[in-house]
Amino acid sequence: MAPTTPATTVWDTKTQQFHGGQEWQFIDNFVEDFSVTTNGLGLPKKALQAARDSLDISHHYPAADQEPAKTNLAKFYAPDGFESVHERLLLGNGASELIDLVTRAAPEGPWKPGPWTVQYKEYERSAIALGRKVLAPKDATPASLTCIVNPNNPTGDYMNIEALKKYIEETVADNTDVMVDESMQPWHSPSFRSDSLISQPTWIANLFQTRGIAVYLIHSWTKLWSCTGLRLGSLVCPTVAHCTALKKVQVPWSVNVPALAFLQVVTSSDEQPFLDETWAVTTPWRTYTVDALTTLGQHVNSGKGWTITGEPFLSWVWIDMHDAEVAAQAVELAKRAGVPVRSGVPGYACHTCVRAAVRKPELVDKLVRAWQPLVKA
Ligand SMILES: Cc1ncc(COP(=O)(O)O)c(C=O)c1O
């Protein structure tokens, strides 16, 4: 099957890391973007309106202290005592900016990913760009910077809080840095905080005091609140001193006026219904997706079928079609039907895999229809 617009055309692949979410703008019959891991509910309406309204004051600079949005985010993180989070919190132009900031500031030396077979590439990209040696997850060489994505994009693997702490305690070397990316963790449930590192300030403080291990918590908010174009990320540092050191080298005003206005509202009670709906619909929509694709996979590959991985609460599925040719065709067919998916090839080098977002059932049906030609007579 001859490809239409190649997936990589918008990226300078010699210097940039491939990422989903670019093709929609080149597809004439575009219906829905399945190539990203954003919330299937789209942009929260009240927060979007606040961002729109703020364009009227966008001839002014954003607040240099990022307030009041920053305080609202700290309260979102820790409703019962936000001060300690607030004094260790930095906001960024997407998580990508903060990932790069921490990678620049971490002690010199090798970089290591978390335990998964393949993980979100931005951490590795930044490490390589800054001249760090990349170690394999099981390499016994101590890494100066370890980056764990939990839940992991793209595989959907997840360690609960006790498993995560144990992994860090057992694998991370003394006097080094760790970034833990929990961007997809708030999907867990209304009580997501209790299974997040945000619930572990004492453990984080002790780990730094006793072993010099600095644990940074990263969130990309562009997924949960579906605002990839607005750009919002945050970083909770292990101590106030770490936060101050990074603030000194961070570019000023990196979060613009509409993004701050959006954040202020999206973290308020006005948008609680959006979160409640997210928790209510994502797992049923994902179950629908898994069932539909499992059935299709059995018709496409009557031997192995398709293997679909990831926690039930997540906003995407990772599909191993067990056949590189079928996976390539699936990417092309989805694009032609206006429902692009994320190929497992660029960056991840998973030639038999495809990632697809969780969307409402009628949109999933369109993707399944687009993939019918994969079933050979
Ligand atoms: C796990 C994870 N972390 C961080 C990011 C970076 O996101 P952004 O810079 O849009 O906030 C992404 C984007 O796909 C991601 O999947």
The ligand as a Tripos MOL2 file, in Angstrom:
@<TRIPOS>MOLECULE
LIG
   16    16     1     0     0
SMALL
NO_CHARGES

@<TRIPOS>ATOM
      1 C1          4.4900   10.5730   29.4210 C.3       1 LIG1
      2 C2          4.6690   11.9140   28.8100 C.ar      1 LIG1
      3 N1          5.3680   12.8460   29.4790 N.ar      1 LIG1
      4 C3          5.5680   14.0780   28.9760 C.ar      1 LIG1
      5 C4          5.0760   14.4300   27.7420 C.ar      1 LIG1
      6 C5          5.3760   15.8080   27.2200 C.3       1 LIG1
      7 O1          4.2380   16.5020   27.0260 O.3       1 LIG1
      8 P1          4.0740   18.0720   26.9230 P.3       1 LIG1
      9 O2          5.3800   18.6930   26.6340 O.co2     1 LIG1
     10 O3          3.0650   18.2480   25.8450 O.co2     1 LIG1
     11 O4          3.5280   18.5210   28.2540 O.co2     1 LIG1
     12 C6          4.3340   13.4980   27.0000 C.ar      1 LIG1
     13 C7          3.8010   13.8150   25.6650 C.2       1 LIG1
     14 O5          3.3860   12.9710   24.9040 O.2       1 LIG1
     15 C8          4.1410   12.2080   27.5530 C.ar      1 LIG1
     16 O6          3.4490   11.2690   26.8980 O.3       1 LIG1
@<TRIPOS>BOND
     1     1     2 1
     2     2     3 ar
     3     2    15 ar
     4     3     4 ar
     5     4     5 ar
     6     5     6 1
     7     5    12 ar
     8     6     7 1
     9     7     8 1
    10     8     9 2
    11     8    10 1
    12     8    11 1
    13    12    13 1
    14    12    15 ar
    15    13    14 2
    16    15    16 1
@<TRIPOS>SUBSTRUCTURE
     1 LIG1         1 GROUP 0 **** ****
